[in-house]
Amino acid sequence: MTAQAAFDIDLIRRYDRNGPRYTSYPTAPQFRTDFGEAEYRERVAAGNDAGGPLSLYLHLPFCASPCFYCACTRVVTRQPEVIAGYVDSLRREIALQGALFDAGRTVSQLAWGGGTPTYLTPAQTAGLMEDLDKHFELDTGAGREFTIEIDPRSVDPAAVAQLASLGFNRASLGVQDFDRDVQRAVNRVQSERQVTLVLDELRRTGFQSVNFDLIYGLPRQTPGRFAATLREVLLLRPDRIALYSYAHLPELFKPQRRIRAEDLPSPEVKLRLLGQAIDKLVGAGYVYIGMDHFALPDDDLAVAQREGRLYRNFQGYSTHRGCDLVGMGMSAISSVADSYSQHDKRVPDYREAVDAGRLPVLRGVRLTADDRLRRDVIQRLMCDSRLDFAEIERRHHIVFPDYFADELDALMPMDEDGLVAVDEGGIDVLPRGRLLLRAIAMVFDAYLAAPAQPARFSRVI
């Protein structure tokens, strides 16, 4: 099993810089507007020639009210006709996309994200799944991974039962923090009982894995209050936990302007919150997967990491390597046959394109040989915490120390600081470096030295 992370506050302070999350490489700032619908269709055809399973992502951006911490692409509305119109357009896109992919390319992974997917009506939810089943070949086996994000305030037992009957077998619950004062400060008030009832119903109806989203660094959080949240979470024992850092960027995200800067924990306190969370989660038996993710040892995510099958895509860590990812809905991102592409980011633009029979591809990029090589290196570091030079050389026909001579030199300070161990066979990320995976991966990012356009990334911790 991969070693757990070691929390070294001095090293974190030294290496905590702004950088990508590497859900793709090249990252989104490198996407270009000269990659459009025609280029996307060409890459789909190339993917069909190669074959293989599919992963589908549906973006359902609507929420009933704003969570002040949120930096997601979402639309706050209480107008049913707005949601209904979008769902109609999304169903048209499902048909358009399904017609592009060869029969027999089974959908082994499906994710509905938001916004709040469970904000839809039962009829809208069923209609979307019916269309997916009509236009794609959905896997019905136990090995499928069909996930939906759930706001515990928006579902009851009947809604959970419907999701199970439609084939969902994994769920992610937005918990963030159980402290009521913190919840009021971010406009996300929900009780432990609401979360517990949903979790119990998910387990009763056969969901195989449930994730809790937690956030550290929120307004009014203190070590004592967050410790109470962690105790409650560990009593409920979700299969996975995503522990996200709150990035306060009110100049970019309007809802965050409702958060008072003076209510935020100091940088020192925020690091204490992270440290205590890691101690509690690892002490309770959770495996540190990487970045901000933890899983129980028998969860598929931890098993995939042990077996070298872990992968990163736009949903984060995944157990399904080798899938073309098809994103549908406004702002959704696809990864098909060594290309990335993103849809229109505004609902009106998205709907206008789809309703006219066009795929709403706004921008994208086709990967070069160097991109594919560096993506492979970054993926293995982020997922395995280990890089084998011989494997990379065999797949990409290079001599690693020659091709990456500058990068290996740049790793030397990290080697001296105990973040990595570099030898003639490869790179091992040591426990002191596992929380700094993003900083280590950045060494191999060719675009950071000469970015094509200004980019703003979050801090790596």
C-alpha positions as CSV (number, residue, x, y, z in Angstrom):
1,M,0.0,0.0,0.0
2,T,1.2,3.5,-0.8
3,A,2.7,5.3,2.2
4,Q,0.5,7.8,4.0
5,A,1.2,11.5,4.0
6,A,3.4,13.2,6.6
7,F,2.4,16.6,7.7
8,D,5.4,18.9,7.7
9,I,4.3,22.5,8.2
10,D,7.6,24.1,7.4
11,L,7.9,22.3,4.0
12,I,4.3,23.1,3.2
13,R,4.9,26.8,3.8
14,R,8.0,26.6,1.6
15,Y,6.3,24.9,-1.3
16,D,2.8,26.1,-1.0
17,R,2.4,28.0,-4.3
18,N,-0.3,28.5,-6.9
19,G,-0.6,25.6,-9.4
20,P,-2.9,23.4,-11.4
21,R,-4.8,20.5,-10.0
22,Y,-3.9,18.4,-13.1
23,T,-7.2,17.0,-13.9
24,S,-5.8,17.4,-17.4
25,Y,-2.5,18.1,-19.1
26,P,-2.3,20.5,-20.8
27,T,-4.5,22.4,-18.4
28,A,-7.6,24.5,-19.3
29,P,-5.7,27.8,-19.9
30,Q,-4.1,26.1,-22.9
31,F,-7.4,25.4,-24.6
32,R,-7.8,27.4,-27.9
33,T,-10.8,28.7,-29.8
34,D,-9.5,27.2,-33.1
35,F,-10.5,23.8,-31.8
36,G,-14.3,23.6,-32.4
37,E,-17.0,21.2,-33.4
38,A,-15.3,19.9,-36.5
39,E,-12.1,19.1,-34.6
40,Y,-14.1,17.4,-31.9
41,R,-15.9,15.2,-34.4
42,E,-12.6,14.2,-36.0
43,R,-11.2,13.1,-32.6
44,V,-14.4,11.1,-31.8
45,A,-13.9,9.2,-35.1
46,A,-10.3,8.5,-34.1
47,G,-11.5,7.3,-30.7
48,N,-13.9,5.0,-32.4
49,D,-11.1,3.5,-34.4
50,A,-9.3,2.7,-31.2
51,G,-12.4,1.5,-29.4
52,G,-12.7,1.1,-25.7
53,P,-15.2,2.0,-23.0
54,L,-16.7,5.4,-22.4
55,S,-17.1,7.7,-19.4
56,L,-20.0,10.2,-19.5
57,Y,-20.4,13.4,-17.5
58,L,-23.6,15.5,-17.3
59,H,-23.4,19.0,-16.0
60,L,-26.6,20.1,-14.2
61,P,-25.7,23.6,-13.0
62,F,-28.8,24.7,-11.1
63,C,-29.1,25.4,-7.4
64,A,-32.0,26.7,-5.3
65,S,-29.7,29.1,-3.3
66,P,-26.1,30.1,-3.3
67,C,-23.4,28.6,-1.1
68,F,-21.1,31.5,-0.5
69,Y,-17.9,29.4,-0.7
70,C,-18.8,28.0,-4.1
71,A,-16.5,28.5,-7.1
72,C,-18.3,26.1,-9.4
73,T,-20.1,27.0,-12.7
74,R,-23.7,27.0,-11.5
75,V,-26.9,28.9,-12.0
76,V,-29.0,29.9,-8.9
77,T,-32.7,29.9,-9.9
78,R,-36.2,29.1,-8.5
79,Q,-37.8,29.2,-12.0
80,P,-38.9,25.7,-13.0
81,E,-39.2,26.8,-16.7
82,V,-35.5,27.7,-16.8
83,I,-34.5,24.2,-15.6
84,A,-37.0,22.5,-17.9
85,G,-35.6,24.3,-20.9
86,Y,-32.1,23.4,-20.1
87,V,-33.0,19.7,-19.6
88,D,-34.7,19.7,-23.0
89,S,-31.6,21.0,-24.6
90,L,-29.4,18.5,-22.7
91,R,-31.6,15.6,-23.9
92,R,-31.0,16.9,-27.5
93,E,-27.3,16.9,-26.9
94,I,-27.4,13.3,-25.5
95,A,-28.9,12.3,-28.9
96,L,-26.3,14.3,-30.9
97,Q,-23.4,12.8,-28.9
98,G,-24.8,9.3,-28.9
99,A,-24.9,9.3,-32.7
100,L,-21.2,9.9,-32.9
101,F,-20.0,6.9,-31.0
102,D,-19.8,3.3,-32.3
103,A,-22.2,0.8,-30.9
104,G,-20.4,-1.5,-28.5
105,R,-18.5,1.2,-26.7
106,T,-19.9,0.5,-23.2
107,V,-20.4,3.3,-20.7
108,S,-18.6,2.0,-17.7
109,Q,-18.5,5.3,-15.8
110,L,-21.2,8.0,-15.5
111,A,-21.2,11.1,-13.3
112,W,-23.9,13.7,-12.8
113,G,-22.4,16.9,-11.3
114,G,-23.5,20.4,-10.6
115,G,-24.8,22.6,-9.3
116,T,-27.3,20.3,-7.7
117,P,-28.3,17.4,-9.8
118,T,-30.9,16.3,-7.2
119,Y,-32.6,19.7,-7.8
120,L,-34.3,18.2,-10.8
121,T,-37.8,16.7,-10.6
122,P,-38.1,12.9,-10.6
123,A,-39.5,13.0,-14.2
124,Q,-36.6,15.1,-15.4
125,T,-34.1,12.7,-13.7
126,A,-35.8,9.7,-15.2
127,G,-36.0,11.3,-18.7
128,L,-32.3,12.0,-18.8
129,M,-31.4,8.5,-17.8
130,E,-33.8,7.0,-20.3
131,D,-32.2,9.1,-23.1
132,L,-28.7,8.0,-22.0
133,D,-29.8,4.4,-22.1
134,K,-31.4,4.9,-25.5
135,H,-28.4,6.6,-27.2
136,F,-25.5,4.9,-25.4
137,E,-24.8,1.4,-24.2
138,L,-24.9,1.7,-20.4
139,D,-23.1,-0.9,-18.4
140,T,-25.5,-2.8,-16.1
141,G,-22.8,-4.9,-14.3
142,A,-21.6,-4.5,-10.7
143,G,-18.3,-3.0,-12.0
144,R,-20.0,0.1,-13.3
145,E,-19.3,3.4,-11.6
146,F,-22.5,5.6,-11.8
147,T,-22.1,8.6,-9.5
148,I,-24.4,11.5,-8.6
149,E,-23.7,14.5,-6.5
150,I,-26.4,15.0,-3.8
151,D,-27.4,17.9,-1.6
152,P,-28.7,16.2,1.5
153,R,-31.3,19.0,1.8
154,S,-32.9,18.1,-1.6
155,V,-33.7,14.4,-1.3
156,D,-36.0,12.1,0.6
157,P,-36.2,8.3,0.7
158,A,-38.3,8.2,-2.4
159,A,-35.7,10.2,-4.3
160,V,-32.9,8.0,-3.2
161,A,-34.9,4.9,-4.2
162,Q,-35.4,6.3,-7.6
163,L,-31.7,7.0,-8.1
164,A,-30.9,3.4,-7.1
165,S,-33.6,2.1,-9.5
166,L,-32.0,4.1,-12.4
167,G,-28.7,2.5,-11.9
168,F,-26.7,4.9,-9.7
169,N,-24.5,3.0,-7.3
170,R,-22.2,5.8,-6.0
171,A,-22.9,9.2,-4.4
172,S,-21.1,12.2,-3.2
173,L,-22.7,14.3,-0.4
174,G,-21.9,17.9,0.2
175,V,-21.3,18.1,3.9
176,Q,-18.5,20.8,4.2
177,D,-18.8,21.3,8.0
178,F,-21.4,20.3,10.6
179,D,-20.9,23.4,12.8
180,R,-24.0,25.5,12.6
181,D,-22.2,28.8,13.0
182,V,-19.9,27.9,10.1
183,Q,-22.9,26.8,8.0
184,R,-24.7,30.1,8.6
185,A,-21.6,32.0,7.5
186,V,-21.5,30.2,4.1
187,N,-25.3,30.0,3.7
188,R,-25.4,26.1,3.8
189,V,-27.4,25.1,6.8
190,Q,-28.1,21.4,7.2
191,S,-28.2,19.1,10.2
192,E,-26.3,16.0,11.0
193,R,-29.6,14.2,11.0
194,Q,-30.3,15.2,7.4
195,V,-27.0,13.8,6.3
196,T,-27.4,10.6,8.4
197,L,-30.8,9.9,7.0
198,V,-29.6,10.2,3.4
199,L,-26.5,8.1,4.1
200,D,-28.6,5.4,5.7
201,E,-31.0,5.3,2.8
202,L,-28.1,5.2,0.2
203,R,-26.7,2.2,2.0
204,R,-30.1,0.5,2.4
205,T,-30.7,0.8,-1.4
206,G,-27.4,-0.7,-2.3
207,F,-25.1,2.2,-3.1
208,Q,-21.5,0.7,-3.1
209,S,-19.6,3.9,-2.2
210,V,-20.5,7.2,-0.6
211,N,-18.2,10.2,-0.5
212,F,-18.4,13.2,1.8
213,D,-17.1,16.6,0.7
214,L,-15.5,18.6,3.5
215,I,-13.9,22.0,3.3
216,Y,-11.2,23.5,5.6
217,G,-10.5,27.2,5.8
218,L,-14.1,28.3,5.9
219,P,-15.2,31.4,7.9
220,R,-15.6,30.9,11.6
221,Q,-13.9,27.5,11.6
222,T,-11.6,26.8,14.5
223,P,-9.6,23.7,15.4
224,G,-12.1,22.8,18.1
225,R,-15.2,23.2,15.9
226,F,-13.6,21.3,13.0
227,A,-12.6,18.5,15.4
228,A,-16.2,18.1,16.3
229,T,-17.2,17.8,12.6
230,L,-14.4,15.2,12.1
231,R,-15.7,13.2,15.0
232,E,-19.2,13.1,13.5
233,V,-17.9,12.2,10.1
234,L,-15.8,9.3,11.4
235,L,-18.9,8.0,13.3
236,L,-20.8,7.9,10.0
237,R,-17.7,6.4,8.2
238,P,-18.3,7.3,4.6
239,D,-16.3,5.2,2.1
240,R,-14.5,8.2,0.7
241,I,-13.7,11.7,1.9
242,A,-12.7,14.7,-0.2
243,L,-11.0,17.3,2.0
244,Y,-10.9,20.6,0.0
245,S,-9.1,23.8,0.8
246,Y,-11.3,26.9,0.6
247,A,-9.8,29.4,-1.8
248,H,-11.1,32.9,-1.0
249,L,-11.2,34.8,-4.4
250,P,-14.1,37.2,-4.1
251,E,-12.8,39.2,-7.1
252,L,-13.5,36.1,-9.3
253,F,-16.5,34.5,-7.6
254,K,-19.3,36.9,-6.7
255,P,-20.9,34.7,-3.9
256,Q,-17.7,34.8,-2.0
257,R,-18.1,38.6,-1.5
258,R,-20.7,37.6,1.1
259,I,-18.0,36.1,3.3
260,R,-16.3,38.5,5.7
261,A,-12.5,38.3,5.3
262,E,-12.1,38.8,9.1
263,D,-14.1,35.6,9.7
264,L,-11.6,33.5,7.8
265,P,-9.0,31.5,9.8
266,S,-5.5,32.8,9.5
267,P,-3.1,30.8,7.3
268,E,-1.5,29.3,10.4
269,V,-4.9,28.1,11.7
270,K,-5.9,26.8,8.3
271,L,-2.8,24.6,8.2
272,R,-3.7,23.4,11.7
273,L,-7.1,22.4,10.4
274,L,-5.5,20.4,7.6
275,G,-3.0,18.7,9.9
276,Q,-5.6,17.6,12.4
277,A,-7.9,16.3,9.6
278,I,-5.1,14.2,8.2
279,D,-4.2,12.8,11.7
280,K,-7.9,12.0,12.4
281,L,-8.6,10.4,9.1
282,V,-5.4,8.3,8.8
283,G,-5.7,7.4,12.5
284,A,-9.3,6.1,11.8
285,G,-8.0,3.8,9.0
286,Y,-8.5,5.9,5.9
287,V,-5.9,5.6,3.1
288,Y,-4.5,8.8,1.7
289,I,-5.1,8.6,-2.0
290,G,-3.5,11.8,-3.0
291,M,-4.3,15.5,-3.3
292,D,-7.3,16.0,-1.0
293,H,-8.8,12.5,-1.2
294,F,-9.1,9.7,1.3
295,A,-10.7,6.3,1.1
296,L,-11.3,3.2,3.3
297,P,-8.9,0.4,2.4
298,D,-11.5,-1.8,0.7
299,D,-13.0,1.0,-1.4
300,D,-12.5,0.8,-5.1
301,L,-10.4,3.9,-5.1
302,A,-7.9,2.5,-2.6
303,V,-7.9,-0.9,-4.4
304,A,-7.2,0.8,-7.8
305,Q,-4.3,2.7,-6.3
306,R,-2.7,-0.5,-4.9
307,E,-3.1,-2.2,-8.2
308,G,-1.7,0.7,-10.3
309,R,-5.0,1.5,-12.0
310,L,-5.7,4.9,-10.6
311,Y,-6.2,7.8,-13.0
312,R,-7.1,11.5,-12.9
313,N,-9.7,13.2,-15.0
314,F,-12.0,16.2,-14.7
315,Q,-13.9,14.5,-11.9
316,G,-10.7,13.9,-9.9
317,Y,-9.4,10.5,-9.1
318,S,-10.9,7.6,-11.1
319,T,-10.7,3.9,-11.2
320,H,-11.5,3.7,-14.9
321,R,-8.3,4.3,-17.0
322,G,-8.6,4.2,-20.8
323,C,-12.0,5.7,-21.2
324,D,-12.9,8.5,-23.5
325,L,-14.7,11.1,-21.4
326,V,-17.7,12.7,-23.0
327,G,-18.9,15.9,-21.2
328,M,-22.4,17.1,-21.8
329,G,-24.1,20.3,-20.7
330,M,-22.9,23.9,-20.4
331,S,-19.2,24.3,-19.7
332,A,-18.7,20.5,-19.6
333,I,-15.2,19.3,-20.6
334,S,-14.5,16.2,-22.7
335,S,-11.3,14.1,-23.1
336,V,-11.4,12.2,-26.4
337,A,-8.6,10.5,-28.3
338,D,-5.7,12.7,-27.1
339,S,-7.8,15.9,-27.1
340,Y,-9.6,18.1,-24.6
341,S,-12.6,20.3,-25.4
342,Q,-15.0,22.5,-23.5
343,H,-18.6,23.6,-24.2
344,D,-20.1,27.0,-24.2
345,K,-20.0,28.5,-20.6
346,R,-23.4,30.3,-20.7
347,V,-26.7,28.5,-20.7
348,P,-28.2,30.7,-23.5
349,D,-25.2,30.1,-25.8
350,Y,-25.2,26.4,-25.0
351,R,-28.9,26.0,-25.7
352,E,-28.8,28.0,-28.9
353,A,-26.1,25.7,-30.3
354,V,-27.7,22.4,-29.3
355,D,-31.2,23.5,-30.3
356,A,-29.8,24.3,-33.8
357,G,-28.3,20.8,-34.0
358,R,-24.7,21.8,-33.3
359,L,-22.3,20.5,-30.7
360,P,-21.5,23.5,-28.5
361,V,-17.7,23.2,-28.5
362,L,-16.2,26.5,-27.5
363,R,-12.5,25.7,-27.3
364,G,-10.1,22.8,-27.0
365,V,-6.7,21.4,-27.7
366,R,-5.2,18.4,-29.5
367,L,-2.2,17.0,-27.6
368,T,1.3,16.9,-29.1
369,A,3.7,14.0,-28.5
370,D,5.4,16.1,-25.8
371,D,2.0,16.7,-24.2
372,R,1.2,13.0,-24.1
373,L,4.6,12.2,-22.6
374,R,4.3,14.9,-19.9
375,R,0.7,14.0,-19.1
376,D,1.8,10.4,-18.5
377,V,4.6,11.5,-16.2
378,I,2.3,13.8,-14.2
379,Q,-0.5,11.2,-14.1
380,R,1.8,8.6,-12.6
381,L,3.2,10.9,-10.0
382,M,-0.2,12.2,-9.0
383,C,-1.8,8.7,-8.8
384,D,1.0,6.3,-7.9
385,S,3.5,8.6,-6.0
386,R,6.0,6.7,-8.0
387,L,7.5,7.1,-11.5
388,D,9.4,4.3,-13.3
389,F,11.7,5.7,-15.9
390,A,11.8,2.4,-17.9
391,E,8.0,2.3,-18.3
392,I,7.9,5.9,-19.5
393,E,10.8,5.2,-21.9
394,R,9.1,2.1,-23.3
395,R,5.8,3.9,-23.9
396,H,7.2,7.1,-25.4
397,H,10.5,6.0,-26.9
398,I,12.8,8.4,-25.1
399,V,15.7,8.3,-22.8
400,F,14.3,9.8,-19.6
401,P,17.4,11.4,-18.1
402,D,18.3,13.0,-21.4
403,Y,14.7,14.3,-22.2
404,F,14.1,15.6,-18.7
405,A,17.6,16.7,-17.7
406,D,16.4,20.2,-16.7
407,E,13.5,18.8,-14.7
408,L,15.6,16.3,-12.9
409,D,17.9,19.1,-11.9
410,A,14.9,21.1,-10.7
411,L,13.9,18.2,-8.5
412,M,17.2,18.2,-6.6
413,P,16.0,20.7,-3.9
414,M,12.9,18.6,-3.3
415,D,15.2,15.5,-3.0
416,E,17.3,17.3,-0.5
417,D,14.2,18.4,1.5
418,G,12.9,14.8,1.6
419,L,9.9,15.3,-0.6
420,V,11.1,12.9,-3.3
421,A,13.8,10.3,-3.8
422,V,15.4,10.3,-7.2
423,D,17.6,7.5,-8.4
424,E,18.6,5.9,-11.7
425,G,15.4,3.9,-11.8
426,G,12.8,6.5,-11.1
427,I,11.2,9.0,-8.7
428,D,9.5,8.1,-5.4
429,V,7.3,10.6,-3.7
430,L,8.1,10.3,0.0
431,P,5.6,10.8,2.8
432,R,6.8,14.3,3.4
433,G,6.0,15.1,-0.3
434,R,2.7,13.5,-0.7
435,L,0.7,16.5,0.3
436,L,2.7,18.5,-2.2
437,L,2.0,16.3,-5.3
438,R,0.9,19.3,-7.3
439,A,4.2,21.2,-6.6
440,I,6.2,18.1,-7.6
441,A,4.1,17.6,-10.8
442,M,4.6,21.3,-11.7
443,V,8.3,20.6,-12.4
444,F,7.2,18.6,-15.5
445,D,4.7,21.2,-16.8
446,A,6.2,22.8,-19.9
447,Y,3.5,25.5,-20.0
448,L,4.2,27.1,-16.6
449,A,7.5,28.6,-17.7
450,A,5.9,30.3,-20.8
451,P,2.1,30.3,-20.4
452,A,0.1,31.0,-23.5
453,Q,-2.1,33.4,-21.5
454,P,-2.4,34.6,-17.9
455,A,-3.7,31.8,-15.6
456,R,-4.9,31.9,-12.1
457,F,-4.6,28.7,-10.1
458,S,-5.4,27.9,-6.4
459,R,-2.7,27.2,-3.8
460,V,-1.5,23.7,-3.8
461,I,-2.4,23.4,-0.1
